[in-house]
Amino acid sequence: MKTTLPRQDFQDALSAISTVTGGRTTKPILSCVKLRVAGEAAELSATDGEAALRTGVPCLTVDEPGELVVSADRMLSIVRELSDVEISLDADDRHCIIRGEGSEFKVFVLNPADFPPIPQFDDEPDLVIDGAQLWRMIGLTLYAAARETSRFAINGVLWEKSGRQLFLVATDGRRLARAGGTLAKNQSGDFQVIIPAKALNIFERVFGPGKDAGDWQVDVKVMPNQVLLRSGQRVLSTVLVEGHFPKYDDVIPKDNDKQARIGREEFHAAVRRAALLTTEDSRAVRLAFEAGRLVITSRSPEQGEARVELPIEYEQETVEIGFNPVFLNDVLRAVPYDELTFEFKESFRPGVLFGEDKNEFLYVLMPVSLSS
């Protein structure tokens, strides 16, 4: 293989690939990138055994097509240190020589035949969704997914397609986040699949809104045991999480009869301040909804007490509810709305936080007990 590549484009592609190869592995080839040069383009691919990423780079020249497998981290480190506009790669079955202006590196390569197969996205997509909308939906839900490795079904995010609507749902058993959006194209029946959190983290880092100008769309292909996401030259594939996602609709309260309108930034700042005097053993803040105001307090035997007050739109009876401030801060950091509605019923019942439309986003939060 012998080719010349634009250095910055090659570096960007390697940086994207590193989101897949960056984890620990007992198989050295899973920390490598496969580079295939054919026609006028180079295709880079990597996998960790569950998620895989393909991306392309246009070649400046191709003197000899071919493919190689090399350490992704090593290649990225070399390319990042070069300052050239273009670099050349010259590889045989043992080495790859990387040349820049006044620099030359010879690195060992592995056999491309040993590289795991990676799914292709050659067929028509099952559905198409606006990229910025999907990116927003992932950001509104991913933080609520479970981290415990023993709870497989909730270690990912549920994708639920219903008609022309797509809902993403995540829960860890103590809170639940759901975001919805409308599909641009729909060529499949309704379905429910669970996508691993790691794959969606890769999507957030690699398929950001700044990566594509103008009309950014994401093609989605759902298969029996995996899903593929395609945007431009980048294709992300991942195995699906096995198991049954909880019947989340049963968790969303239907009879809350009290509502308060709160400014998000002011609410977020107040929760952060009140949380300063909480500890691991007393991880709770008390929200007292009173006419025209919200009083947030915290108390810790080791730290002391905190009290923060802010104005809200609320004219019903006083209700006090305790919540974990970490779970409140997570959602207040993620949502883009200037104002939020906090819906609740009693101190021992879940609260619901949303913007203008519950179908667009809602957040269910279980209360915690408060010591007097």
C-alpha positions, 0 to 999 in steps of 0.5 A: 500500500502506498498513498498520500493523505491530508494530515488534518483529515487523517488526524480527525478520522483517527481521533474518531476511531480512538473513541472505539479503541481507547478502552482496555482489551486483552486482544491487541488487535482490538486496539488497532485501526484497519486502514484500507486504500482503494480508488481515491479514498482510505477507509478507517475502521475499528471495533472493540468487539461490540461497537464498531466505527467506519470512517473515510478520508479522501486520498491525495494520491494512490500509488498502490492500493492495499490495507494494513492494521496498526496500533490506533494510539501509535498512529494517532500520536505520530500524526498528531505530532506532525505539522505537515499539510500532507503525509505519505504511508508506505506499507508492506506486510510487516511495516508501515512507513509514515513520512512527513517533511523531515520526519519518518517513522517505521511501525510494525503492522498486523495481518489484516486477515486477523481483523474482526469483520465489521458490518457494512451499511449498504442497504436502504435505511429503516428510518432517517432522523434529523441529526441535531434532533437525535443528538439532542435526544441522546443528550437528554437521556444517556446520563440516566442509564444504569451503570451497574453491570449486573442490570443489563437491560437498563445499562443501555437506552431504549429506542422505541419507534411508534409510527413516525415518532421515535422515543429514547428512554433511560432509567437506573431504577431511581430516575427515568428520562424520556425524549421524543422526536419526529422521523424524517423518513420511515420505512419500518414497522414499530420496534423496541431495541436497547442500545448500549450506553457506550455506543451512544457515548461514541455517537455523541463524541463522533457525530456532533452537530459541528461535524456536518454543515447544513442538512445533517441527517442520520440513517438508521438500520435495525437488525435482529442483534445490532443497529447501524447509524450512518452520517456522511462517511461515518458508520457506527454499528453496535450489538444490542443489549439483551433482555427486556426493558422495564415497562417504563410507562407504568412509572410515569405518574398520571395523577399529579395535581400540582404544578410549579413553573421554575426558571432552569438556570436559577433552579440549577444554581439553587440546587448546586448551592444547597448540595454543598452541605450534603454528604454521601450519607445524607445525599438529599435536599428538601424542596418546599413548594410554597405560594410564590417561592421554592425553599431548598434546604439541606442538612448534614450532621458533619457539615451543617445546614444550607437554605436557598430561596427562589421565586417560582410560579406556584399558588397551591398548598405547601408540599415538601419533597426530598430528592437526590441533588445529583439526579436534579443536577444531571437533568438541569445540566442537560435540558436546553429549556429556559423554564421548566414545569415541576409536577408532583402530588405528595411528598412520597410520590415521584416528581415529573420535570418537563419543558413545554411538551412531555412528548419532547422530554420528561424526567421522572425522579423518585423522592428520598426520605428526609430526616426531621 
